[in-house]
Amino acid sequence: MRRKHSIAWLVLVIFMGAIMGSALGKIIALIVPEGVVQEFFLRSISFGFTPVTFDLSLLEFTFGLSFQLNVIGVLGILLAAYILRWYT
């Protein structure tokens, strides 16, 4: 019997895979000596929304969202997706 997961669960698993993979990539980059390999692990792609500020005189809200993803982060996403597929 195959269970269906909600979209929120899938997004959470992929998001956690990206976070764990990116953290692992930064740790590996600290261990590896300087050079091409370290540069490869530290290279990342940034994407998101620029901060937007709403000033209501009494309150001021600032909203923004930015993601930074490296190579190991992508591998973490793929691993999380594979584990989720295997687990279900």
DRENTORKOL-3810 file (N, C-alpha, C; in nm, 4 decimals):
REM DRENTORKOL-3810
@n.u->0.0847; n.v->-0.1169; n.w->0.0000; ca.u->0.0000; ca.v->0.0000; ca.w->0.0000; c.u->0.0898; c.v->0.1240; c.w->0.0000
@n.u->0.0634; n.v->0.2149; n.w->-0.0893; ca.u->0.1438; ca.v->0.3355; ca.w->-0.1028; c.u->0.0699; c.v->0.4541; c.w->-0.0427
@n.u->0.1386; n.v->0.5250; n.w->0.0479; ca.u->0.0785; ca.v->0.6430; ca.w->0.1102; c.u->0.1087; c.v->0.7658; c.w->0.0258
@n.u->0.0160; n.v->0.8590; n.w->0.0275; ca.u->0.0379; ca.v->0.9865; ca.w->-0.0393; c.u->0.0720; c.v->1.0895; c.w->0.0659
@n.u->0.1795; n.v->1.1630; n.w->0.0432; ca.u->0.2178; ca.v->1.2703; ca.w->0.1340; c.u->0.1657; c.v->1.4021; c.w->0.0799
@n.u->0.1442; n.v->1.4947; n.w->0.1704; ca.u->0.0985; ca.v->1.6271; ca.w->0.1286; c.u->0.2141; c.v->1.7036; c.w->0.0646
@n.u->0.1796; n.v->1.8065; n.w->-0.0075; ca.u->0.2800; ca.v->1.8915; ca.w->-0.0715; c.u->0.3686; c.v->1.9561; c.w->0.0350
@n.u->0.3098; n.v->1.9943; n.w->0.1470; ca.u->0.3880; ca.v->2.0559; ca.w->0.2549; c.u->0.4955; c.v->1.9598; c.w->0.3058
@n.u->0.4639; n.v->1.8318; n.w->0.3173; ca.u->0.5608; ca.v->1.7319; ca.w->0.3622; c.u->0.6743; c.v->1.7188; c.w->0.2601
@n.u->0.6420; n.v->1.7148; n.w->0.1327; ca.u->0.7443; ca.v->1.7044; ca.w->0.0288; c.u->0.8362; c.v->1.8259; c.w->0.0286
@n.u->0.7784; n.v->1.9442; n.w->0.0406; ca.u->0.8581; ca.v->2.0674; ca.w->0.0432; c.u->0.9481; c.v->2.0677; c.w->0.1667
@n.u->0.8966; n.v->2.0246; n.w->0.2807; ca.u->0.9755; ca.v->2.0198; ca.w->0.4029; c.u->1.0938; c.v->1.9245; c.w->0.3896
@n.u->1.0714; n.v->1.8067; n.w->0.3330; ca.u->1.1793; ca.v->1.7092; ca.w->0.3165; c.u->1.2860; c.v->1.7622; c.w->0.2217
@n.u->1.2456; n.v->1.8217; n.w->0.1117; ca.u->1.3417; ca.v->1.8764; ca.w->0.0158; c.u->1.4165; c.v->1.9946; c.w->0.0778
@n.u->1.3460; n.v->2.0792; n.w->0.1514; ca.u->1.4079; ca.v->2.1937; ca.w->0.2176; c.u->1.5106; c.v->2.1478; c.w->0.3199
@n.u->1.4760; n.v->2.0471; n.w->0.3992; ca.u->1.5699; ca.v->1.9948; ca.w->0.4987; c.u->1.6906; c.v->1.9302; c.w->0.4312
@n.u->1.6692; n.v->1.8616; n.w->0.3195; ca.u->1.7808; ca.v->1.8050; ca.w->0.2443; c.u->1.8752; c.v->1.9127; c.w->0.1946
@n.u->1.8202; n.v->2.0248; n.w->0.1499; ca.u->1.9026; ca.v->2.1360; ca.w->0.1024; c.u->1.9808; c.v->2.1983; c.w->0.2171
@n.u->1.9172; n.v->2.2139; n.w->0.3322; ca.u->1.9861; ca.v->2.2731; ca.w->0.4471; c.u->2.1000; c.v->2.1830; c.w->0.4944
@n.u->2.0708; n.v->2.0542; n.w->0.5093; ca.u->2.1744; ca.v->1.9627; ca.w->0.5568; c.u->2.2874; c.v->1.9492; c.w->0.4548
@n.u->2.2535; n.v->1.9442; n.w->0.3270; ca.u->2.3562; ca.v->1.9353; ca.w->0.2237; c.u->2.4419; c.v->2.0603; c.w->0.2172
@n.u->2.3818; n.v->2.1771; n.w->0.2286; ca.u->2.4585; ca.v->2.3016; ca.w->0.2256; c.u->2.5505; c.v->2.3123; c.w->0.3460
@n.u->2.5014; n.v->2.2738; n.w->0.4635; ca.u->2.5854; ca.v->2.2757; ca.w->0.5836; c.u->2.7020; c.v->2.1786; c.w->0.5687
@n.u->2.6744; n.v->2.0597; n.w->0.5153; ca.u->2.7806; ca.v->1.9616; ca.w->0.4932; c.u->2.8831; c.v->2.0139; c.w->0.3924
@n.u->2.8369; n.v->2.0833; n.w->0.2890; ca.u->2.9283; ca.v->2.1415; ca.w->0.1904; c.u->3.0212; c.v->2.2444; c.w->0.2523
@n.u->2.9694; n.v->2.3263; n.w->0.3433; ca.u->3.0538; ca.v->2.4258; ca.w->0.4101; c.u->3.1539; c.v->2.3587; c.w->0.5037
@n.u->3.1121; n.v->2.2517; n.w->0.5712; ca.u->3.2042; ca.v->2.1788; ca.w->0.6587; c.u->3.3148; c.v->2.1138; c.w->0.5765
@n.u->3.2789; n.v->2.0521; n.w->0.4650; ca.u->3.3788; ca.v->1.9903; ca.w->0.3776; c.u->3.4752; c.v->2.0952; c.w->0.3249
@n.u->3.4239; n.v->2.2137; n.w->0.2907; ca.u->3.5099; ca.v->2.3199; ca.w->0.2390; c.u->3.6092; c.v->2.3671; c.w->0.3449
@n.u->3.5728; n.v->2.3608; n.w->0.4726; ca.u->3.6662; ca.v->2.3989; ca.w->0.5786; c.u->3.7768; c.v->2.2954; c.w->0.5966
@n.u->3.7444; n.v->2.1682; n.w->0.5705; ca.u->3.8405; ca.v->2.0604; ca.w->0.5898; c.u->3.9376; c.v->2.0506; c.w->0.4723
@n.u->3.8868; n.v->2.0693; n.w->0.3518; ca.u->3.9664; ca.v->2.0546; ca.w->0.2303; c.u->4.0630; c.v->2.1729; c.w->0.2179
@n.u->4.1891; n.v->2.1483; n.w->0.1795; ca.u->4.2839; ca.v->2.2598; ca.w->0.1645; c.u->4.2414; c.v->2.3549; c.w->0.0516
@n.u->4.2932; n.v->2.4782; n.w->0.0594; ca.u->4.2573; ca.v->2.5790; ca.w->-0.0407; c.u->4.2959; c.v->2.5321; c.w->-0.1799
@n.u->4.2122; n.v->2.5671; n.w->-0.2751; ca.u->4.2378; ca.v->2.5302; ca.w->-0.4132; c.u->4.1073; c.v->2.5149; c.w->-0.4887
@n.u->4.1159; n.v->2.4424; n.w->-0.5974; ca.u->4.0013; ca.v->2.4249; ca.w->-0.6858; c.u->3.8894; c.v->2.3463; c.w->-0.6170
@n.u->3.9258; n.v->2.2444; n.w->-0.5399; ca.u->3.8246; ca.v->2.1612; ca.w->-0.4744; c.u->3.7474; c.v->2.2432; c.w->-0.3710
@n.u->3.8175; n.v->2.3223; n.w->-0.2906; ca.u->3.7499; ca.v->2.4052; ca.w->-0.1916; c.u->3.6611; c.v->2.5087; c.w->-0.2599
@n.u->3.7091; n.v->2.5675; n.w->-0.3661; ca.u->3.6292; ca.v->2.6646; ca.w->-0.4412; c.u->3.5029; c.v->2.5996; c.w->-0.4981
@n.u->3.5158; n.v->2.4740; n.w->-0.5418; ca.u->3.4011; ca.v->2.4009; ca.w->-0.5941; c.u->3.2933; c.v->2.3822; c.w->-0.4871
@n.u->3.3356; n.v->2.3464; n.w->-0.3651; ca.u->3.2394; ca.v->2.3249; ca.w->-0.2574; c.u->3.1802; c.v->2.4555; c.w->-0.2055
@n.u->3.2544; n.v->2.5653; n.w->-0.2129; ca.u->3.2052; ca.v->2.6939; ca.w->-0.1631; c.u->3.1212; c.v->2.7702; c.w->-0.2643
@n.u->3.1300; n.v->2.7336; n.w->-0.3901; ca.u->3.0528; ca.v->2.8039; ca.w->-0.4924; c.u->2.9043; c.v->2.7767; c.w->-0.4706
@n.u->2.8262; n.v->2.8833; n.w->-0.4720; ca.u->2.6832; ca.v->2.8667; ca.w->-0.4475; c.u->2.6035; c.v->2.9607; c.w->-0.5370
@n.u->2.4766; n.v->2.9292; n.w->-0.5488; ca.u->2.3827; ca.v->3.0094; ca.w->-0.6266; c.u->2.2876; c.v->3.0750; c.w->-0.5277
@n.u->2.2691; n.v->3.2047; n.w->-0.5408; ca.u->2.1754; ca.v->3.2767; ca.w->-0.4548; c.u->2.0547; c.v->3.3192; c.w->-0.5367
@n.u->1.9370; n.v->3.2978; n.w->-0.4803; ca.u->1.8154; ca.v->3.3436; ca.w->-0.5451; c.u->1.7112; c.v->3.3728; c.w->-0.4392
@n.u->1.6182; n.v->3.4583; n.w->-0.4729; ca.u->1.5143; ca.v->3.4945; ca.w->-0.3774; c.u->1.4533; c.v->3.6290; c.w->-0.4111
@n.u->1.3916; n.v->3.6891; n.w->-0.3115; ca.u->1.3248; ca.v->3.8174; ca.w->-0.3263; c.u->1.4000; c.v->3.9223; c.w->-0.2461
@n.u->1.4100; n.v->4.0414; n.w->-0.2994; ca.u->1.4717; ca.v->4.1495; ca.w->-0.2235; c.u->1.3770; c.v->4.1928; c.w->-0.1120
@n.u->1.4302; n.v->4.2410; n.w->-0.0012; ca.u->1.3429; ca.v->4.2816; ca.w->0.1095; c.u->1.2484; c.v->4.3953; c.w->0.0703
@n.u->1.1260; n.v->4.3858; n.w->0.1166; ca.u->1.0239; ca.v->4.4876; ca.w->0.0943; c.u->0.9814; c.v->4.5383; c.w->0.2310
@n.u->0.9761; n.v->4.6699; n.w->0.2473; ca.u->0.9393; ca.v->4.7293; ca.w->0.3755; c.u->0.8039; c.v->4.7976; c.w->0.3656
@n.u->0.7177; n.v->4.7673; n.w->0.4603; ca.u->0.5872; ca.v->4.8321; ca.w->0.4721; c.u->0.5908; c.v->4.9212; c.w->0.5958
@n.u->0.5784; n.v->5.0512; n.w->0.5751; ca.u->0.5811; ca.v->5.1461; ca.w->0.6858; c.u->0.4392; c.v->5.1960; c.w->0.7108
@n.u->0.3831; n.v->5.1614; n.w->0.8267; ca.u->0.2471; ca.v->5.2004; ca.w->0.8618; c.u->0.2466; c.v->5.3067; c.w->0.9710
@n.u->0.3496; n.v->5.3880; n.w->0.9775; ca.u->0.3710; ca.v->5.4929; ca.w->1.0778; c.u->0.3914; c.v->5.4345; c.w->1.2173
@n.u->0.2993; n.v->5.3557; n.w->1.2657; ca.u->0.3113; ca.v->5.2970; ca.w->1.3988; c.u->0.3963; c.v->5.1703; c.w->1.3964
@n.u->0.3810; n.v->5.0917; n.w->1.2912; ca.u->0.4555; ca.v->4.9669; ca.w->1.2740; c.u->0.5285; c.v->4.9678; c.w->1.1409
@n.u->0.6376; n.v->4.8960; n.w->1.1390; ca.u->0.7119; ca.v->4.8809; ca.w->1.0140; c.u->0.7467; c.v->4.7333; c.w->0.9976
@n.u->0.7085; n.v->4.6756; n.w->0.8835; ca.u->0.7339; ca.v->4.5350; ca.w->0.8536; c.u->0.8315; c.v->4.5251; c.w->0.7379
@n.u->0.9245; n.v->4.4325; n.w->0.7482; ca.u->1.0169; ca.v->4.4047; ca.w->0.6394; c.u->1.0082; c.v->4.2564; c.w->0.6079
@n.u->0.9804; n.v->4.2258; n.w->0.4810; ca.u->0.9700; ca.v->4.0876; ca.w->0.4353; c.u->1.0733; c.v->4.0638; c.w->0.3263
@n.u->1.1356; n.v->3.9487; n.w->0.3301; ca.u->1.2319; ca.v->3.9122; ca.w->0.2278; c.u->1.2634; c.v->3.7646; c.w->0.2379
@n.u->1.3113; n.v->3.7079; n.w->0.1303; ca.u->1.3430; ca.v->3.5658; ca.w->0.1279; c.u->1.4604; c.v->3.5450; c.w->0.0334
@n.u->1.5606; n.v->3.4724; n.w->0.0799; ca.u->1.6786; ca.v->3.4480; ca.w->-0.0018; c.u->1.7285; c.v->3.3063; c.w->0.0254
@n.u->1.7658; n.v->3.2380; n.w->-0.0800; ca.u->1.8204; ca.v->3.1028; ca.w->-0.0695; c.u->1.9612; c.v->3.1028; c.w->-0.1265
@n.u->2.0479; n.v->3.0251; n.w->-0.0634; ca.u->2.1826; ca.v->3.0047; ca.w->-0.1131; c.u->2.2054; c.v->2.8547; c.w->-0.1192
@n.u->2.2311; n.v->2.8035; n.w->-0.2355; ca.u->2.2417; ca.v->2.6594; ca.w->-0.2556; c.u->2.3759; c.v->2.6269; c.w->-0.3192
@n.u->2.4468; n.v->2.5290; n.w->-0.2599; ca.u->2.5742; ca.v->2.4867; ca.w->-0.3185; c.u->2.5605; c.v->2.3463; c.w->-0.3772
@n.u->2.6698; n.v->2.2949; n.w->-0.4290; ca.u->2.6694; ca.v->2.1657; ca.w->-0.4993; c.u->2.6252; c.v->2.0530; c.w->-0.4068
@n.u->2.6780; n.v->2.0504; n.w->-0.2863; ca.u->2.6414; ca.v->1.9448; ca.w->-0.1923; c.u->2.4956; c.v->1.9615; c.w->-0.1496
@n.u->2.4453; n.v->2.0841; n.w->-0.1483; ca.u->2.3044; ca.v->2.1076; ca.w->-0.1195; c.u->2.2139; c.v->2.0418; c.w->-0.2215
@n.u->2.2543; n.v->2.0488; n.w->-0.3484; ca.u->2.1777; ca.v->1.9816; ca.w->-0.4544; c.u->2.1810; c.v->1.8307; c.w->-0.4337
@n.u->2.2973; n.v->1.7784; n.w->-0.3965; ca.u->2.3063; ca.v->1.6346; ca.w->-0.3678; c.u->2.2205; c.v->1.5984; c.w->-0.2464
@n.u->2.2128; n.v->1.6878; n.w->-0.1485; ca.u->2.1267; ca.v->1.6647; ca.w->-0.0325; c.u->1.9800; c.v->1.6601; c.w->-0.0713
@n.u->1.9396; n.v->1.7466; n.w->-0.1637; ca.u->1.8014; ca.v->1.7454; ca.w->-0.2128; c.u->1.7720; c.v->1.6136; c.w->-0.2836
@n.u->1.8637; n.v->1.5701; n.w->-0.3688; ca.u->1.8439; ca.v->1.4439; ca.w->-0.4410; c.u->1.8394; c.v->1.3254; c.w->-0.3447
@n.u->1.9263; n.v->1.3263; n.w->-0.2440; ca.u->1.9267; ca.v->1.2194; ca.w->-0.1448; c.u->1.7966; c.v->1.2195; c.w->-0.0644
@n.u->1.7490; n.v->1.3377; n.w->-0.0262; ca.u->1.6235; ca.v->1.3466; ca.w->0.0498; c.u->1.5066; c.v->1.2967; c.w->-0.0347
@n.u->1.5047; n.v->1.3310; n.w->-0.1628; ca.u->1.3978; ca.v->1.2850; ca.w->-0.2507; c.u->1.4029; c.v->1.1323; c.w->-0.2666
@n.u->1.5235; n.v->1.0764; n.w->-0.2779; ca.u->1.5377; ca.v->0.9318; ca.w->-0.2909; c.u->1.4918; c.v->0.8611; c.w->-0.1638
@n.u->1.5343; n.v->0.9144; n.w->-0.0481; ca.u->1.4929; ca.v->0.8543; ca.w->0.0788; c.u->1.3426; c.v->0.8637; c.w->0.0958
@n.u->1.2830; n.v->0.9770; n.w->0.0594; ca.u->1.1393; ca.v->0.9910; ca.w->0.0698; c.u->1.0687; c.v->0.8895; c.w->-0.0201
@n.u->1.1215; n.v->0.8684; n.w->-0.1384; ca.u->1.0611; ca.v->0.7701; ca.w->-0.2301; c.u->1.0742; c.v->0.6285; c.w->-0.1744
@n.u->1.1920; n.v->0.5989; n.w->-0.1155; ca.u->1.2156; ca.v->0.4670; ca.w->-0.0587; c.u->1.1301; c.v->0.4457; c.w->0.0650
@n.u->1.1117; n.v->0.5515; n.w->0.1446; ca.u->1.0387; ca.v->0.5426; ca.w->0.2694; c.u->0.8893; c.v->0.5242; c.w->0.2478
@n.u->0.8360; n.v->0.5787; n.w->0.1405; ca.u->0.6909; ca.v->0.5695; ca.w->0.1187; c.u->0.6518; c.v->0.4427; c.w->0.0484
END
